[in-house]
Amino acid sequence: MKVQLPTRQAILDRRTYEPPGEGRADKLRLDFNENTAGCSPAVRRALAKLTPKLLSMYPEYDRGTRRLARHFKVAPEELLLTNGGDDALRLFFDAFVDSGTSAVICEPTFPMYRYWGEVAGAKIEVQRYGPAMEFPLEGVMQALGLRPRVLFVCNPNNPTGTLLDKSVIETILKAATHTAVVIDEAYAEFSGVTVIPWIHEYPQLFIARTFSKAAGLAGLRLGAVIACAESLAVLRRATAPFPVNVAALAAAKAAVGDSKTMKLYVKNIQHARAWFERELHRLNVKTYASAGNFLLADFGPGASEMCAQLFKQGVLLRDRAKDIGPGIVRVSIGTQKEMERLLKLIKRLR
């Protein structure tokens, strides 16, 4: 039987995004900005308490939302939980972007902005970071003059590590009177910078957060969007009735309840990042200032071969030669012991 599926043209045209491959669990995973130290022990205890009855029910969100809203210092109606940070980003296209209308992104950046934009059939307007990975403010301001539906800004930016001063974000918001401005704060715990307190002043401001990084819950998929209640109500109209599973919610409550573990992890990552950067400089490796749990570095002409050799030894890095330039590698920051192991291997290969 011959069948032809009526596939949307946007699906046929979009680029393929390749997530991390299988078989990573037993390797040194410094390729996807994961928490390699693991989640709080409180998370495992919370998951162990999930009863068969709770698992058989559709989730109830009120208590969990109230607890997580307190963590972010917002009201419950200003917080929307999502099935991971990726799903949070999809909602902006579902709510604001018609096929053929424009969305602005600043590349290189997190690829899911482009991914969901192409799925939606949006016109993707790209502004490029500069040679020193500086934010393209002038280009963004010009793009806002054309009233795009949505602007995505990752702060700090993945993979460049660039951190915008709050004054720059304020400049953008004042110009974006007809655009939803999404500030992706996936790495805010590491930078210490957030614009969550601004949601009442700027109704076009939406902040995306995740529990995959500092909280170490990437495997459970939990994200969030924070905005003023009136603006967030628009996103709720595009949200499924039960977007978050009960295990993710229980784990997140436990994670934020153990703030000591999360804060210690963040402090250790900041220390390891600074140490690793100094060591790379001693090897004459150029690095770019980072406010995240990762570091972008230029290892020179042999970078791709270095990554291939490290892969054979069970160490995973992110080669960014194709989308940023030859020699560019993003290194996720693991524990101090893991970074010391990586440095020894790099020295052997250079």
N, C-alpha and C positions, 0 to 999 in steps of 0.2 A: 504494500500500500504506500503510495506516494503522498507525503504530507508536507505542507509548507506553513511554518508557524508565522503568524502576523507580527513579527518583531518590530518594535519601535526603532526608527532610524538612529535615535540618540544612543541606543544600546549597541547597535552595530558599529557606530562611529567612535565610541569612547575608547580611550587607552586602557590597557590592562594593568591593574595594580597588583604587584606580586607581594603577598604577605610573607613573613618568615617561613622557611620550609619546615618540614617535619623532622623529628629526631634531634631536637635541640636540647632536650632535658639534661643530658649527661655532658653537655659541653659548657665551656665558659662563655656565657651569653652576654657579650658586650656589643650587641648589634641592634637591639630594639628598645633601649632605654628602660629596661625593666628593673625592678627592685630585686637584685640578686641576693640580698640578705634575707629575703622572705618577709612575710607579713607578721604582725604581732601574734604571740601565742594566744592572746585573748580571742583572736579570730577563730582559731581552731576549736577553742572551747565553745564559742558561740555556735559554730556549725554542728558540733557534736550534740547540742541541745535541741536541734530541730527534730521534732517528733514526726512519726508517720502521718498523724492528723494534719500537722502544719504543711507537710509536703503534698498532701492530697488536696489542699484548699487553694483557690485562687488567692493571690497575695492581697493583704490589706496594708495600706501605705501611710495612714495618718500618723501613727506613733513614730514610725521610722523617719518620716519626713520632718516631723517636729524636732526629733533629735538631731538630724543632720542640718536642719535650718539653724539650730543653735550653734552648731560647729562653724557655720559660715557667717554667723551673726546677722541673719536675715529672718524675716517672717516666713512661716510655712508657705503662704501663698506666693512668695517670691522665689520659690525653689521648685524646679521640675526635675525629677529623677528620670534617667534614660538608660537604655541597654548599652552601656559603655559610652565613651566619649564620641566614638564614630557615629553612633545613632543620634546623639545630640546634634551633631553637625548636619545630618540629613534633614532634620526638622526645619531648618531655616530655608532650605530649598522647597520643601513641601508647603511651607506657610507663606513664603514671600516671592518665590521666583517662578514666573511662568516660562514656558518654553520660548526661547528666543530673546528673553530679557537678560540683562547683564549682572554678573557677580564679579567683584574685584578681589584678586588674591595677590600676594607678594611672594614671588619665588626666588630662591628655593625655600620651600616651606613644607608643612605637613601635607602629604599628597591627597588626603581624604577630602580636602576642600574642592580640589579639581575633580576628584572621583565622583562625588555626589553632584557637582555641577554638570558634568558631562552626562550622567544618568538622567538628570532633569532636562537636558537639552538646552541648558543655559549658554549664553555667550560669555566665555571666560576672558575677562580683561586682566592681563598680567602686568604687574610692575616688578622690576627686578632689583634685588639687593645689589649694592655696589661692590667693587673689588675688595674692599675691606669689610664686607658684610654689613654695611651701613644701610639703614632703613630708607626706602625710596619715598620720603615724605612729599617731595614736590610732585612726583608722579601720582601719588595717591590723592593729593589735593586737587589736581587737575581732573582725575577720574571722577571724583565726587561731584564735580560740577555738572556731570552728565547724568546725575541721579541714578546710579546703579541700585539694584534692589538690595544687595547685601555686600558688605566688605568684611573680609576675614583678616584678622591680625593675630598672629601667634606671639605671645609675649610671656617669657622669652621665646624667641623663635626656634623652632626645630626645623632644620639641623644647624643653623648658623650660631645659635646661642645668644643672638642679639637681644638686648633688653632695652625697651623703649622707656624713656623718661615719661613720667605721668603728664608733663606739660605737652608732650607730643600727642599723646592720646586725647588730651583735652582739646588741642587744636583740631584734631580730626573730628571729634564729636560736635564741635561748634559748627563745622562745615557740613556735617552729614545730617541735614534736616529732612531728607527724603530717603534715607538709606538705613537699613538695619546694620549696626556695627557690632560684630562679634569679636570679642577679645578672648582668645583661647588661652586660658591660664593653666594648662595642663602641668606646667612646671613651676607654678607660683610658690609652692612650698620651698623650693630651692632658691628662688630669687628674692623672696620676701616682699614682692610687690604685687598688689592687687588693686583693682578699681571697683570692687564690689560696693564700697560705700557710696559710689556715684549713681547708683541705679535710680534714685529718686529724682535726681537733678536732670538726668538724661534718659528719657523714655525709649530712645532708640538703641540704648546700650544693652547688650546681652553678654554675659560672661559664661564661658564653657569651662567646666572643671571635670576632673577625672579622679577615680580612686585607684587607677592602674599604676601610678608612679610611686609617690611617697608612701601611700598606704599598702602597696604591694598586692593589689587585688586584680591584676590584669586578667587572670584566669576566670574571674567571676563576672566581669563586664558590668561595670557601674559607672555612669557619668552623671552630670548634672548641668542644668542651665539655670542661671540666676539673672533675674531682671525685675523691674517693677511689676506689680501684680497685673496691671492693665495690659502691658505688653506681653507678659508671659501667658496671659489668657489666649492670645492669638496662637501661640505654639501649642497650647493644650488642645486646640481644635484639630491639630494635625497629629496628635499622639494616640497611640493604641491604648485601650483600657488598662491593660496589664503589661507595661513595658519592662518591668524589673522583676526578677525572680526573688523568691523569699530568702534564698541562701545569700545572694548578693547584698540584700538589705540587712540581714543579720550580721554579716561580716563587716559591712561599713559601720554599723553602729558600734561594734566591738572595736574596730580600728580607731575611730575618733575618740572612743572612751579611754583608749590607752595612748594618750597624746605623748607621754614620755618616750615610748618606743619610737614613734614617728619622728619626734624632734631629734632624738639621738641619731636616728638613721640619716636624717637630712644633714645634721652637723658632720657626721662621718663622711658623707659623700662630698660635702663642700671641702673638707680637709683633703680627701683623697684626690679630688679634682685639681686643687691647687698644687699638691705635691707632684702629681703626674705631669702637669703642665710644665713645672720647673724642670723636671727630668727630661722632658722632650726638648726643651730649649737647650739643655746641655748637649743634646744630640744634633743641634742645629735644625730642629724641626719647627716650622712655623705653626703657630696656633692662633685661633681667633677667640677673643674674649667670650666666655660663656657664663650664663646665669642659670643653666639647667643642670641636669644630672648626666651631662655628656660634654664632649669636647670635639670641636672640628679642627682638624690638623692637615697640613700639607706635607706629606711624606716624600714628595718628589716623584721622579719617573718610575721608581720601582715599587710604588704603593700597591698597585693591583696584584703584583706577584707576591708581595709581602702578605697581603690579605689571603691569597690562595695558600701560601705556605702555613700561615697560622691556622687556617681552616683544617688543614691536614693534621694539625696537632691539637685539634679540638677547641680552638679559640675562634669566636665569631666576631668580626668587626663589620662595619657598614661602608663598603667602598662606594664613594659618591662621584667617581670619575665621570659617569655618563651624564648626570644631571647638574653637576657643579663645575667640574673641571679635572684634568689629569692630576693625580697625586693626592686628591682630597679624600679623606677618610673621616667618618664620624665614629668616635669611640665612646660608648656608654661607660659611665663610671661605676665600677663595682666596689667591692670592699677593698680595704687597703691591701690585704693579702692577694686578692685577685689582680689588682693593678701592679703589684710588685712582680707577680708571675708574668704578666703581659710585658712589662718593661724588659725583663730578662730575655724573653723570646725576641722582642724587637731588636735588642742589641745584637743578638746572634745573627739576625737576618740582614742587618745593615752593613 
